[in-house]
């Protein structure tokens, strides 16, 4: 991880909220032969007895399922908006351009859950992301025989988080004039650029202690 003090979010509640807002995690690991594997799945973050846990589900008997059975070490990466930042926007333009982004890395060990726990994970996932009790597609709306077929093909997991780190790289190392100009330029960009500009504006007082 790109790890510099200027780009660290020090409030753990902000970091956890970021994970909740960007739940489609990139899970990576290695099998016994040290061959890397990865998959992307939605996960929940929970805190129990002062420990963090990530829960979700994946397809059964795939390369990532088999690899995690062999080697339970896992890295979960959560990413948000990101955007190119041109050095032409700095007060001193004769520098390298860069990229602003936010990312949280959670390292831990994975264990696979039993069928009863899988059903609860499926219920929680479906109802949370459906977010509409009258849609007709919530967990209790799904026919039992369909669910019984489904659970044979997937497996739920829980990751015990042993280390969590972050990069919230939002031009905190720039002078105030450059910082303001970066915001103005990003506001003219795409959706991600506008989001980065918005976050920089929200954090300006903290960055410059004003």
Buried (B, 14 or more C-beta within 10 A) or exposed (E): EEEEEEBBBEEEEEBBEBBEEBBEBBBBBBBEEEEEBEBEBEBBBEEEEEEBBBBBBBEEEBEBBBBBBEBBEBBBBBBBBBBBBEEEBBEEEEEEEBEBBBBBBBBBBBEBBEEEBBBEBBBBBBBEEBEEEEEEEBBEEBEEEEEEEBBEEBBBBBBBBEEBBBBBBBBBBBEEEBBBBBBEBBBEBEEBBBBBBBBBBEBBEEBEEE
